[in-house]
Amino acid sequence: PKEKMIHSDKMEKYIVRKAFDTPESPYLPDHILWRQKEQFSDGVGYGWIDSLKDRAEKEVSDEQLAKAGEKWSRDTPTTKEAYWYRTIFDRQFPNAAA
């Protein structure tokens, strides 16, 4: 529908925002409801992203990363961060389940 399309005079996700724009019983304050969208990393802050990378550095050794191809022949992680996430994923969703 026409209303779904992006227009230069309306901000992104206008229909969703308008659905929550209820002045008589607001779900969200206007300054949050109508704020500009942020990129994911900007929204959570770089401190959070950096702390995840630091944690991955501690959790994954250089040797583990070097042997990642032996453990995962498909979509092999190439960074310690990716290796750590893959390990967590595999623990939560074993091969038989995923």
The first five atom37 places (N, CA, C, CB, O) and aatype in JSON, in Angstrom:
{
  "aatype": [14, 11, 6, 11, 12, 9, 8, 15, 3, 11, 12, 6, 11, 18, 9, 19, 1, 11, 0, 13, 3, 16, 14, 6, 15, 14, 18, 10, 14, 3, 8, 9, 10, 17, 1, 5, 11, 6, 5, 13, 15, 3, 7, 19, 7, 18, 7, 17, 9, 3, 15, 10, 11, 3, 1, 0, 6, 11, 6, 19, 15, 3, 6, 5, 10, 0, 11, 0, 7, 6, 11, 17, 15, 1, 3, 16, 14, 16, 16, 11, 6, 0, 18, 17, 18, 1, 16, 9, 13, 3, 1, 5, 13, 14, 2, 0, 0, 0],
  "atom_mask": [
    [1, 1, 1, 1, 1],
    [1, 1, 1, 1, 1],
    [1, 1, 1, 1, 1],
    [1, 1, 1, 1, 1],
    [1, 1, 1, 1, 1],
    [1, 1, 1, 1, 1],
    [1, 1, 1, 1, 1],
    [1, 1, 1, 1, 1],
    [1, 1, 1, 1, 1],
    [1, 1, 1, 1, 1],
    [1, 1, 1, 1, 1],
    [1, 1, 1, 1, 1],
    [1, 1, 1, 1, 1],
    [1, 1, 1, 1, 1],
    [1, 1, 1, 1, 1],
    [1, 1, 1, 1, 1],
    [1, 1, 1, 1, 1],
    [1, 1, 1, 1, 1],
    [1, 1, 1, 1, 1],
    [1, 1, 1, 1, 1],
    [1, 1, 1, 1, 1],
    [1, 1, 1, 1, 1],
    [1, 1, 1, 1, 1],
    [1, 1, 1, 1, 1],
    [1, 1, 1, 1, 1],
    [1, 1, 1, 1, 1],
    [1, 1, 1, 1, 1],
    [1, 1, 1, 1, 1],
    [1, 1, 1, 1, 1],
    [1, 1, 1, 1, 1],
    [1, 1, 1, 1, 1],
    [1, 1, 1, 1, 1],
    [1, 1, 1, 1, 1],
    [1, 1, 1, 1, 1],
    [1, 1, 1, 1, 1],
    [1, 1, 1, 1, 1],
    [1, 1, 1, 1, 1],
    [1, 1, 1, 1, 1],
    [1, 1, 1, 1, 1],
    [1, 1, 1, 1, 1],
    [1, 1, 1, 1, 1],
    [1, 1, 1, 1, 1],
    [1, 1, 1, 0, 1],
    [1, 1, 1, 1, 1],
    [1, 1, 1, 0, 1],
    [1, 1, 1, 1, 1],
    [1, 1, 1, 0, 1],
    [1, 1, 1, 1, 1],
    [1, 1, 1, 1, 1],
    [1, 1, 1, 1, 1],
    [1, 1, 1, 1, 1],
    [1, 1, 1, 1, 1],
    [1, 1, 1, 1, 1],
    [1, 1, 1, 1, 1],
    [1, 1, 1, 1, 1],
    [1, 1, 1, 1, 1],
    [1, 1, 1, 1, 1],
    [1, 1, 1, 1, 1],
    [1, 1, 1, 1, 1],
    [1, 1, 1, 1, 1],
    [1, 1, 1, 1, 1],
    [1, 1, 1, 1, 1],
    [1, 1, 1, 1, 1],
    [1, 1, 1, 1, 1],
    [1, 1, 1, 1, 1],
    [1, 1, 1, 1, 1],
    [1, 1, 1, 1, 1],
    [1, 1, 1, 1, 1],
    [1, 1, 1, 0, 1],
    [1, 1, 1, 1, 1],
    [1, 1, 1, 1, 1],
    [1, 1, 1, 1, 1],
    [1, 1, 1, 1, 1],
    [1, 1, 1, 1, 1],
    [1, 1, 1, 1, 1],
    [1, 1, 1, 1, 1],
    [1, 1, 1, 1, 1],
    [1, 1, 1, 1, 1],
    [1, 1, 1, 1, 1],
    [1, 1, 1, 1, 1],
    [1, 1, 1, 1, 1],
    [1, 1, 1, 1, 1],
    [1, 1, 1, 1, 1],
    [1, 1, 1, 1, 1],
    [1, 1, 1, 1, 1],
    [1, 1, 1, 1, 1],
    [1, 1, 1, 1, 1],
    [1, 1, 1, 1, 1],
    [1, 1, 1, 1, 1],
    [1, 1, 1, 1, 1],
    [1, 1, 1, 1, 1],
    [1, 1, 1, 1, 1],
    [1, 1, 1, 1, 1],
    [1, 1, 1, 1, 1],
    [1, 1, 1, 1, 1],
    [1, 1, 1, 1, 1],
    [1, 1, 1, 1, 1],
    [1, 1, 1, 1, 1]
  ],
  "atom_positions": [
    [[0.82, -1.2, 0.0], [0.0, 0.0, 0.0], [0.86, 1.26, 0.0], [-0.93, 0.0, 1.2], [2.01, 1.26, 0.43]],
    [[0.27, 2.31, -0.48], [0.96, 3.59, -0.59], [1.48, 4.08, 0.78], [0.01, 4.64, -1.18], [2.57, 4.64, 0.86]],
    [[0.71, 3.86, 1.83], [1.09, 4.32, 3.17], [2.35, 3.63, 3.68], [-0.05, 4.08, 4.14], [3.05, 4.17, 4.53]],
    [[2.63, 2.45, 3.15], [3.79, 1.68, 3.6], [5.1, 2.2, 3.02], [3.61, 0.23, 3.24], [6.17, 1.98, 3.59]],
    [[5.02, 2.88, 1.91], [6.22, 3.34, 1.2], [6.87, 4.51, 1.94], [5.86, 3.75, -0.23], [6.21, 5.3, 2.62]],
    [[8.18, 4.6, 1.79], [8.94, 5.67, 2.42], [8.77, 6.97, 1.64], [10.45, 5.3, 2.53], [8.86, 6.97, 0.41]],
    [[8.52, 8.04, 2.34], [8.37, 9.36, 1.74], [9.38, 10.3, 2.39], [6.91, 9.91, 1.9], [9.75, 10.13, 3.55]],
    [[9.82, 11.28, 1.63], [10.81, 12.21, 2.18], [10.22, 13.09, 3.29], [11.36, 13.1, 1.07], [10.97, 13.63, 4.11]],
    [[8.92, 13.22, 3.32], [8.31, 14.07, 4.35], [7.94, 13.3, 5.62], [7.06, 14.74, 3.78], [7.49, 13.9, 6.6]],
    [[8.14, 11.97, 5.62], [7.83, 11.16, 6.81], [9.06, 10.35, 7.2], [6.62, 10.22, 6.55], [9.83, 9.91, 6.35]],
    [[9.24, 10.17, 8.5], [10.41, 9.41, 8.95], [10.16, 7.91, 8.83], [10.75, 9.78, 10.4], [9.03, 7.46, 8.64]],
    [[11.25, 7.14, 8.95], [11.15, 5.69, 8.83], [10.21, 5.11, 9.88], [12.54, 5.06, 8.96], [10.06, 5.65, 10.97]],
    [[9.57, 4.02, 9.51], [8.62, 3.31, 10.38], [7.48, 4.22, 10.86], [9.35, 2.73, 11.6], [7.01, 4.11, 11.99]],
    [[7.06, 5.11, 9.99], [6.03, 6.09, 10.35], [4.74, 5.42, 10.83], [5.73, 6.99, 9.17], [4.17, 5.82, 11.84]],
    [[4.29, 4.4, 10.11], [3.02, 3.75, 10.47], [3.1, 3.13, 11.86], [2.65, 2.67, 9.42], [2.16, 3.25, 12.65]],
    [[4.2, 2.48, 12.16], [4.37, 1.87, 13.48], [4.41, 2.95, 14.55], [5.66, 1.02, 13.53], [3.77, 2.81, 15.6]],
    [[5.15, 4.0, 14.29], [5.24, 5.09, 15.27], [3.86, 5.72, 15.5], [6.24, 6.17, 14.79], [3.47, 6.0, 16.63]],
    [[3.13, 5.93, 14.4], [1.81, 6.56, 14.5], [0.84, 5.68, 15.3], [1.24, 6.83, 13.09], [-0.02, 6.18, 16.02]],
    [[0.99, 4.35, 15.16], [0.13, 3.44, 15.91], [0.33, 3.58, 17.42], [0.41, 1.99, 15.49], [-0.6, 3.36, 18.19]],
    [[1.53, 3.96, 17.83], [1.82, 4.13, 19.25], [1.7, 5.58, 19.71], [3.21, 3.63, 19.56], [1.95, 5.9, 20.87]],
    [[1.31, 6.45, 18.8], [1.15, 7.87, 19.11], [-0.26, 8.11, 19.64], [1.42, 8.76, 17.86], [-1.15, 8.52, 18.9]],
    [[-0.45, 7.85, 20.92], [-1.76, 7.99, 21.55], [-1.66, 9.01, 22.68], [-2.28, 6.62, 22.09], [-1.35, 8.65, 23.82]],
    [[-1.92, 10.28, 22.38], [-1.75, 11.35, 23.39], [-2.56, 11.13, 24.67], [-2.14, 12.66, 22.78], [-2.11, 11.51, 25.75]],
    [[-3.75, 10.53, 24.55], [-4.59, 10.35, 25.74], [-4.04, 9.28, 26.69], [-6.0, 10.0, 25.32], [-4.31, 9.32, 27.89]],
    [[-3.29, 8.33, 26.15], [-2.7, 7.27, 26.97], [-1.4, 6.8, 26.32], [-3.7, 6.07, 27.15], [-1.35, 5.72, 25.73]],
    [[-0.35, 7.62, 26.42], [0.88, 7.33, 25.68], [1.61, 6.07, 26.15], [1.81, 8.51, 25.78], [1.74, 5.81, 27.35]],
    [[2.06, 5.3, 25.16], [2.9, 4.13, 25.45], [4.33, 4.56, 25.7], [2.84, 3.12, 24.28], [5.02, 4.02, 26.58]],
    [[4.78, 5.55, 24.92], [6.15, 6.04, 25.0], [6.16, 7.55, 25.0], [7.0, 5.49, 23.83], [5.28, 8.17, 24.4]],
    [[7.13, 8.17, 25.66], [7.25, 9.63, 25.56], [7.56, 10.03, 24.12], [8.36, 10.16, 26.53], [8.23, 9.29, 23.4]],
    [[7.09, 11.18, 23.7], [7.3, 11.64, 22.32], [8.77, 11.68, 21.93], [6.71, 13.02, 22.15], [9.12, 11.35, 20.79]],
    [[9.66, 12.06, 22.86], [11.07, 12.16, 22.5], [11.68, 10.79, 22.17], [11.86, 12.82, 23.63], [12.69, 10.72, 21.48]],
    [[11.08, 9.73, 22.64], [11.54, 8.38, 22.28], [10.8, 7.89, 21.05], [11.33, 7.4, 23.46], [11.41, 7.36, 20.13]],
    [[9.5, 8.07, 21.02], [8.68, 7.6, 19.91], [9.1, 8.2, 18.58], [7.23, 7.93, 20.16], [9.11, 7.51, 17.56]],
    [[9.46, 9.46, 18.58], [9.77, 10.14, 17.31], [11.26, 10.41, 17.09], [9.02, 11.45, 17.25], [11.62, 11.2, 16.22]],
    [[12.12, 9.77, 17.88], [13.55, 9.98, 17.66], [14.02, 9.24, 16.4], [14.37, 9.51, 18.9], [13.4, 8.28, 15.95]],
    [[15.11, 9.72, 15.86], [15.68, 9.12, 14.66], [16.23, 7.74, 14.98], [16.79, 10.03, 14.07], [16.79, 7.51, 16.05]],
    [[16.05, 6.82, 14.03], [16.62, 5.48, 14.2], [18.14, 5.57, 14.25], [16.17, 4.55, 13.07], [18.74, 6.38, 13.56]],
    [[18.74, 4.73, 15.06], [20.2, 4.65, 15.15], [20.65, 3.31, 14.57], [20.69, 4.82, 16.62], [19.9, 2.34, 14.57]],
    [[21.88, 3.27, 14.1], [22.44, 1.99, 13.72], [22.53, 1.15, 14.99], [23.84, 2.14, 13.03], [22.64, 1.69, 16.09]],
    [[22.48, -0.17, 14.82], [22.47, -1.04, 16.0], [23.62, -0.73, 16.95], [22.53, -2.49, 15.57], [23.39, -0.57, 18.15]],
    [[24.81, -0.64, 16.45], [25.96, -0.42, 17.33], [25.9, 0.95, 18.0], [27.26, -0.56, 16.55], [26.37, 1.11, 19.12]],
    [[25.32, 1.94, 17.32], [25.18, 3.27, 17.92], [24.14, 3.25, 19.03], [24.79, 4.3, 16.85], [24.3, 3.93, 20.05]],
    [[23.09, 2.47, 18.83], [22.01, 2.41, 19.81], [22.43, 1.79, 21.13], [0.0, 0.0, 0.0], [21.98, 2.23, 22.19]],
    [[23.29, 0.77, 21.08], [23.72, 0.12, 22.32], [24.99, 0.73, 22.88], [23.93, -1.36, 22.08], [25.31, 0.52, 24.05]],
    [[25.69, 1.47, 22.08], [26.92, 2.12, 22.53], [28.14, 1.27, 22.21], [0.0, 0.0, 0.0], [28.1, 0.05, 22.27]],
    [[29.21, 1.95, 21.87], [30.43, 1.25, 21.49], [31.08, 0.55, 22.68], [31.41, 2.22, 20.87], [31.81, -0.43, 22.49]],
    [[30.84, 1.02, 23.88], [31.4, 0.37, 25.06], [30.95, -1.08, 25.17], [0.0, 0.0, 0.0], [31.74, -1.95, 25.52]],
    [[29.69, -1.33, 24.87], [29.14, -2.69, 24.92], [29.8, -3.56, 23.85], [27.61, -2.66, 24.72], [30.19, -4.69, 24.12]],
    [[29.93, -3.04, 22.64], [30.55, -3.78, 21.54], [32.01, -4.08, 21.88], [30.46, -2.98, 20.22], [32.47, -5.21, 21.7]],
    [[32.72, -3.09, 22.38], [34.13, -3.28, 22.74], [34.29, -4.31, 23.85], [34.75, -1.96, 23.16], [35.24, -5.09, 23.85]],
    [[33.36, -4.31, 24.81], [33.47, -5.28, 25.91], [33.25, -6.7, 25.41], [32.46, -4.95, 27.02], [33.86, -7.64, 25.92]],
    [[32.38, -6.89, 24.42], [32.19, -8.22, 23.83], [33.45, -8.68, 23.11], [31.0, -8.22, 22.87], [33.85, -9.84, 23.22]],
    [[34.07, -7.78, 22.37], [35.31, -8.13, 21.67], [36.42, -8.47, 22.66], [35.77, -6.97, 20.76], [37.17, -9.42, 22.45]],
    [[36.51, -7.71, 23.74], [37.51, -7.99, 24.78], [37.28, -9.35, 25.42], [37.5, -6.89, 25.85], [38.22, -10.1, 25.67]],
    [[36.02, -9.66, 25.69], [35.68, -10.96, 26.29], [36.06, -12.1, 25.35], [34.17, -11.03, 26.62], [36.59, -13.12, 25.78]],
    [[35.79, -11.93, 24.06], [36.14, -12.95, 23.07], [37.65, -13.17, 23.04], [35.63, -12.56, 21.67], [38.11, -14.3, 22.91]],
    [[38.41, -12.1, 23.16], [39.87, -12.21, 23.18], [40.34, -13.08, 24.35], [40.52, -10.81, 23.28], [41.31, -13.82, 24.22]],
    [[39.65, -12.99, 25.48], [40.02, -13.77, 26.66], [39.54, -15.22, 26.55], [39.44, -13.13, 27.91], [40.21, -16.14, 27.04]],
    [[38.4, -15.42, 25.92], [37.79, -16.74, 25.84], [38.41, -17.65, 24.78], [36.32, -16.6, 25.57], [38.41, -18.87, 24.94]],
    [[38.94, -17.07, 23.72], [39.43, -17.85, 22.58], [40.93, -17.62, 22.41], [38.67, -17.46, 21.27], [41.39, -16.49, 22.29]],
    [[41.67, -18.71, 22.41], [43.12, -18.6, 22.24], [43.48, -18.51, 20.76], [43.84, -19.82, 22.89], [42.67, -18.82, 19.88]],
    [[44.7, -18.08, 20.49], [45.18, -18.03, 19.11], [45.18, -19.43, 18.5], [46.61, -17.42, 19.05], [44.86, -19.6, 17.32]],
    [[45.54, -20.42, 19.3], [45.57, -21.81, 18.82], [44.17, -22.29, 18.44], [46.17, -22.73, 19.9], [43.99, -22.93, 17.4]],
    [[43.18, -21.98, 19.27], [41.8, -22.37, 18.95], [41.36, -21.76, 17.62], [40.84, -21.95, 20.07], [40.78, -22.43, 16.78]],
    [[41.65, -20.48, 17.45], [41.25, -19.8, 16.22], [41.96, -20.4, 15.02], [41.54, -18.29, 16.32], [41.36, -20.56, 13.95]],
    [[43.23, -20.74, 15.17], [44.0, -21.33, 14.07], [43.42, -22.68, 13.64], [45.46, -21.49, 14.47], [43.54, -23.06, 12.48]],
    [[42.81, -23.4, 14.58], [42.24, -24.72, 14.28], [40.73, -24.68, 14.05], [42.55, -25.68, 15.42], [40.08, -25.72, 14.03]],
    [[40.18, -23.51, 13.87], [38.73, -23.37, 13.7], [38.23, -24.18, 12.5], [38.36, -21.9, 13.52], [37.13, -24.73, 12.55]],
    [[39.02, -24.25, 11.44], [38.62, -25.0, 10.25], [38.46, -26.48, 10.5], [0.0, 0.0, 0.0], [37.69, -27.15, 9.81]],
    [[39.2, -27.01, 11.47], [39.07, -28.43, 11.82], [37.76, -28.68, 12.56], [40.27, -28.87, 12.69], [37.17, -29.75, 12.44]],
    [[37.33, -27.7, 13.32], [36.1, -27.84, 14.1], [34.86, -27.55, 13.26], [36.14, -26.91, 15.32], [33.84, -28.23, 13.39]],
    [[34.96, -26.55, 12.4], [33.84, -26.15, 11.55], [34.33, -26.04, 10.11], [33.22, -24.79, 12.02], [35.05, -25.11, 9.76]],
    [[33.94, -26.98, 9.29], [34.38, -26.94, 7.88], [33.54, -25.96, 7.06], [34.3, -28.34, 7.26], [34.0, -25.47, 6.03]],
    [[32.33, -25.68, 7.5], [31.46, -24.72, 6.81], [31.35, -23.45, 7.64], [30.06, -25.31, 6.54], [31.25, -23.5, 8.87]],
    [[31.37, -22.33, 6.97], [31.22, -21.03, 7.65], [32.19, -20.92, 8.84], [29.77, -20.84, 8.15], [31.79, -20.59, 9.95]],
    [[33.43, -21.2, 8.58], [34.46, -21.18, 9.61], [34.67, -19.77, 10.15], [35.78, -21.74, 9.06], [34.88, -18.84, 9.37]],
    [[34.62, -19.6, 11.47], [34.87, -18.28, 12.05], [36.3, -17.81, 11.75], [34.65, -18.31, 13.58], [37.24, -18.6, 11.78]],
    [[36.43, -16.55, 11.45], [37.75, -15.99, 11.11], [38.26, -15.0, 12.15], [37.68, -15.31, 9.77], [39.38, -14.5, 12.04]],
    [[37.45, -14.72, 13.16], [37.88, -13.83, 14.24], [37.57, -14.51, 15.57], [37.16, -12.43, 14.15], [36.75, -15.43, 15.64]],
    [[38.23, -14.06, 16.62], [37.96, -14.62, 17.94], [36.52, -14.35, 18.37], [38.95, -14.04, 18.97], [35.89, -15.18, 19.02]],
    [[36.04, -13.19, 18.02], [34.66, -12.85, 18.37], [33.69, -13.81, 17.69], [34.34, -11.39, 17.97], [32.78, -14.32, 18.34]],
    [[33.88, -14.05, 16.4], [33.01, -14.98, 15.67], [33.13, -16.4, 16.22], [33.35, -14.97, 14.17], [32.14, -17.12, 16.32]],
    [[34.34, -16.8, 16.58], [34.58, -18.13, 17.15], [33.8, -18.28, 18.46], [36.1, -18.37, 17.38], [33.14, -19.29, 18.7]],
    [[33.89, -17.27, 19.3], [33.21, -17.31, 20.59], [31.7, -17.4, 20.41], [33.57, -16.06, 21.43], [31.04, -18.21, 21.07]],
    [[31.14, -16.58, 19.51], [29.7, -16.63, 19.26], [29.29, -18.0, 18.74], [29.29, -15.53, 18.26], [28.25, -18.53, 19.13]],
    [[30.1, -18.57, 17.85], [29.79, -19.88, 17.27], [29.81, -20.96, 18.34], [30.79, -20.23, 16.15], [28.98, -21.86, 18.33]],
    [[30.75, -20.86, 19.27], [30.82, -21.82, 20.37], [29.56, -21.73, 21.24], [32.08, -21.57, 21.22], [28.99, -22.75, 21.62]],
    [[29.15, -20.52, 21.54], [27.93, -20.32, 22.34], [26.73, -20.88, 21.59], [27.71, -18.82, 22.66], [25.89, -21.57, 22.18]],
    [[26.63, -20.6, 20.3], [25.51, -21.1, 19.49], [25.48, -22.63, 19.51], [25.62, -20.58, 18.04], [24.43, -23.23, 19.73]],
    [[26.63, -23.25, 19.28], [26.69, -24.71, 19.24], [26.32, -25.33, 20.58], [28.08, -25.17, 18.83], [25.72, -26.41, 20.63]],
    [[26.67, -24.66, 21.66], [26.32, -25.16, 22.98], [24.8, -25.1, 23.19], [27.04, -24.33, 24.08], [24.2, -26.02, 23.76]],
    [[24.18, -24.04, 22.72], [22.74, -23.87, 22.89], [21.93, -24.7, 21.9], [22.38, -22.42, 22.76], [20.83, -25.17, 22.21]],
    [[22.48, -24.88, 20.7], [21.78, -25.6, 19.64], [22.71, -26.66, 19.06], [21.31, -24.62, 18.53], [23.35, -26.43, 18.03]],
    [[22.79, -27.82, 19.69], [23.67, -28.88, 19.19], [23.32, -29.25, 17.74], [23.57, -30.13, 20.08], [22.21, -29.01, 17.29]],
    [[24.29, -29.82, 17.03], [24.11, -30.14, 15.61], [22.81, -30.86, 15.31], [25.26, -30.98, 15.13], [22.16, -30.56, 14.31]],
    [[22.41, -31.78, 16.16], [21.18, -32.52, 15.9], [19.95, -31.62, 15.95], [21.03, -33.65, 16.92], [18.95, -31.89, 15.29]],
    [[20.03, -30.56, 16.72], [18.87, -29.67, 16.88], [18.85, -28.55, 15.85], [18.86, -29.08, 18.26], [17.77, -28.06, 15.5]],
    [[20.02, -28.13, 15.37], [20.08, -26.95, 14.5], [19.88, -27.25, 13.07], [21.36, -26.27, 14.66], [19.91, -26.35, 12.23]]
  ]
}
